[in-house]
Amino acid sequence: MSMVHDNTIESYSVDYENELLVIKTRYNYTDTPEKTNVVFHGYLFHIFYSEMNGSTIFDIVESPLSVFFEKEHESLNRLKKHDSFIMSKSAHDLKCYLGENNLKAFYISSVHGLYGWVIAKEMEIKVKIS
């Protein structure tokens, strides 16, 4: 289980220029609430579903690219209609591009609300006590 299990998502932001996606979370089940940022370095793209207030993370796990492509085939095909980067690549070429550039697939599962995936080079958990 990740360090953000049962954390509530406060916000997320994307910094395209610096290739960062940051999810700000809060864990309220202790005497001192804990704030944790999940930072995706080398961010390329993401898909989130069911974004809502009170979204609570169950886990964030890295997935092998082969599993990601098998599971997200339909999502990637839908993206092809709107994303010129993905449109310009076949599934094989996209898989090669991600591998050659050390990009990884990270799945976010939820207890409630927001879930989805992020393609980035690395994920970092930054914990700070409130």
C-alpha positions in Angstrom: 0.0 0.0 0.0 1.3 3.5 -0.8 2.1 6.3 1.6 -1.0 8.1 0.3 -3.6 5.4 1.1 -6.8 7.1 2.4 -5.4 10.6 1.6 -7.9 13.1 0.4 -7.0 15.0 -2.7 -6.9 18.7 -2.1 -5.9 19.7 -5.6 -3.8 18.8 -8.6 -1.9 21.0 -11.1 0.1 20.5 -14.2 3.2 22.5 -15.1 3.7 21.7 -18.8 6.8 23.7 -19.2 8.6 21.9 -16.4 6.9 18.5 -17.1 5.4 18.2 -13.6 2.0 17.0 -12.4 1.5 17.5 -8.6 -1.3 16.1 -6.6 -1.7 17.7 -3.2 -3.2 15.4 -0.5 -4.1 15.4 3.1 -4.4 12.6 5.6 -6.8 13.5 8.4 -6.9 10.3 10.5 -4.2 11.2 13.0 -4.0 13.9 15.7 -1.8 16.0 13.4 -3.1 16.0 9.8 -0.4 15.2 7.3 0.0 16.8 3.9 1.6 14.9 1.2 2.4 15.9 -2.4 2.6 13.3 -5.1 5.0 14.7 -7.8 5.2 13.1 -11.2 8.5 14.2 -12.8 9.0 14.0 -16.6 5.2 14.2 -17.0 3.9 13.5 -20.5 0.1 13.0 -20.2 -2.7 11.7 -17.9 -6.3 10.7 -17.8 -8.4 11.2 -14.7 -12.0 10.1 -14.2 -14.7 11.0 -11.6 -12.9 14.1 -10.4 -14.9 15.4 -7.4 -14.6 17.1 -4.1 -13.6 14.6 -1.4 -11.8 12.3 -3.7 -9.8 9.8 -1.6 -6.8 7.8 -2.9 -6.7 4.0 -2.4 -3.3 3.5 -4.0 -0.8 4.6 -6.6 1.1 1.9 -8.3 3.5 1.6 -11.3 2.3 -0.7 -14.0 4.4 -2.4 -16.7 3.9 -0.7 -20.1 2.7 -4.0 -21.6 -0.2 -4.2 -19.1 -0.9 -0.4 -19.5 -1.3 -0.8 -23.2 -3.5 -3.9 -22.9 -5.8 -2.2 -20.3 -5.9 1.3 -21.9 -6.2 0.4 -25.6 -9.7 2.1 -25.8 -8.6 5.2 -23.9 -5.6 5.7 -26.1 -7.7 5.3 -29.2 -10.1 8.0 -27.9 -7.1 10.2 -27.2 -6.0 9.8 -30.8 -9.0 12.0 -31.9 -7.8 14.9 -29.9 -4.1 14.6 -29.2 -1.6 15.3 -32.0 1.3 13.6 -30.2 -0.6 10.3 -29.8 -2.3 10.7 -33.2 1.1 10.7 -34.9 2.1 7.3 -33.5 0.9 3.8 -33.9 0.4 1.8 -30.6 3.7 0.1 -31.3 5.5 3.4 -31.9 4.0 4.9 -28.8 5.1 1.9 -26.7 8.6 2.2 -28.2 8.7 6.0 -27.5 7.6 5.5 -23.9 10.2 2.8 -23.4 13.0 4.6 -25.1 12.3 7.7 -23.0 12.1 5.8 -19.7 8.5 6.8 -19.2 6.3 4.8 -16.9 2.6 4.2 -16.3 1.2 5.0 -12.8 -2.3 4.0 -11.9 -4.2 5.9 -9.3 -7.1 3.9 -7.7 -9.6 5.5 -5.4 -11.7 4.8 -2.4 -14.0 7.6 -3.6 -13.8 9.9 -6.6 -10.8 10.6 -8.8 -9.0 7.7 -10.4 -7.0 7.2 -13.6 -3.4 7.1 -14.8 -0.3 9.2 -15.4 2.5 8.8 -17.8 5.8 10.2 -16.4 9.4 9.3 -15.8 9.2 9.2 -12.0 6.9 9.6 -9.1 8.0 11.2 -5.8 6.1 11.3 -2.5 6.8 14.4 -0.4 5.4 14.1 3.1 5.1 17.1 5.4 3.4 17.4 8.7 0.8 20.2 8.9 
